[in-house]
């Protein structure tokens, strides 16, 4: 496993669906990445949304008790369960370019030194 995509969410299953749809469309071979969705105590159908994508991509759903806004804690929990060599942090609602993960991996493997890769995000209404 090369990349683990960690996505925190909280009662945003509609936005989560958009993000997971963009991850299904990645040009990177699906065997090279996993998706870890961490629900910060939400009560919507985010688990069901993740289950719908399990036949298309390697996605796992984790849930933590709602103790107030803890997106950072959700990200850290996702990283703990991640199996990839590299971590990509996405927020719920991000629509990743189809080449996003492939480019991310290429940049990391371009040389031997550890790095942080930051991309541009455009909002939508």
FENVENFEN-V8063 format. One record per pair of residues at least 24 apart in sequence whose C-alpha atoms are under 8 Angstrom apart, sorted by sequence separation. I is the first residue (numbers start at 0). J is the second residue. D is the distance in whole Angstrom. If there is no record, write none. Layout:
I|J|D + I|J|D
//
This chain:
33|57|5 + 34|58|5 + 35|59|5 + 36|60|5 + 37|61|5 + 38|62|5 + 39|63|5 + 40|64|5 + 41|65|7 + 32|57|7 + 33|58|6 + 34|59|6 + 35|60|6 + 36|61|6 + 37|62|6 + 38|63|6 + 39|64|7 + 40|65|4 + 33|59|8 + 35|61|7 + 37|63|7 + 39|65|6 + 40|66|8 + 29|56|6 + 30|57|8 + 93|120|8 + 4|32|7 + 6|34|8 + 8|36|7 + 29|57|8 + 2|31|6 + 3|32|6 + 4|33|6 + 5|34|6 + 6|35|6 + 7|36|6 + 8|37|6 + 9|38|6 + 39|68|8 + 0|30|7 + 1|31|5 + 2|32|5 + 3|33|5 + 4|34|5 + 5|35|5 + 6|36|5 + 7|37|5 + 8|38|5 + 9|39|5 + 15|45|7 + 19|49|8 + 39|69|7 + 0|31|5 + 1|32|6 + 2|33|6 + 3|34|6 + 4|35|6 + 5|36|6 + 6|37|6 + 7|38|6 + 8|39|6 + 9|40|7 + 10|41|5 + 12|43|7 + 39|70|7 + 0|32|6 + 3|35|7 + 5|37|7 + 7|39|7 + 9|41|5 + 10|42|6 + 11|43|8 + 12|44|6 + 16|48|6 + 23|55|6 + 0|33|7 + 8|41|8 + 10|43|5 + 12|45|5 + 15|48|8 + 16|49|8 + 19|52|7 + 23|56|6 + 10|44|8 + 11|45|7 + 22|56|8 + 39|73|6 + 10|45|7 + 38|73|7 + 12|48|7 + 37|73|6 + 37|74|7 + 37|76|7 + 37|77|6 + 36|77|7 + 35|77|6 + 35|80|8 + 35|81|7 + 33|82|8 + 33|83|7 + 32|83|7 + 8|70|8 + 7|70|6 + 7|73|6 + 7|74|6 + 6|74|7 + 5|74|6 + 7|77|8 + 6|77|8 + 25|96|8 + 26|97|6 + 27|98|7 + 5|77|6 + 25|97|4 + 26|98|6 + 5|78|7 + 18|91|6 + 21|94|5 + 22|95|7 + 24|97|6 + 25|98|6 + 27|100|6 + 18|92|5 + 20|94|8 + 21|95|6 + 25|99|7 + 26|100|8 + 27|101|5 + 17|92|6 + 18|93|5 + 21|96|7 + 22|97|7 + 25|100|7 + 26|101|7 + 5|81|8 + 15|91|5 + 16|92|8 + 17|93|7 + 18|94|5 + 21|97|7 + 25|101|8 + 14|91|6 + 15|92|6 + 17|94|6 + 18|95|7 + 3|81|6 + 14|92|4 + 3|82|6 + 14|93|8 + 2|82|8 + 3|83|5 + 11|91|7 + 2|83|4 + 3|84|7 + 5|86|7 + 0|82|6 + 1|83|5 + 2|84|6 + 3|85|6 + 4|86|6 + 5|87|6 + 6|88|6 + 7|89|8 + 8|90|7 + 0|83|5 + 1|84|5 + 2|85|5 + 3|86|5 + 4|87|5 + 5|88|5 + 6|89|5 + 7|90|6 + 8|91|6 + 0|84|7 + 1|85|6 + 2|86|6 + 3|87|6 + 4|88|6 + 5|89|6 + 6|90|5 + 7|91|6 + 2|87|7 + 4|89|7 + 6|91|6 + 2|100|8 + 2|104|7 + 1|104|8
//
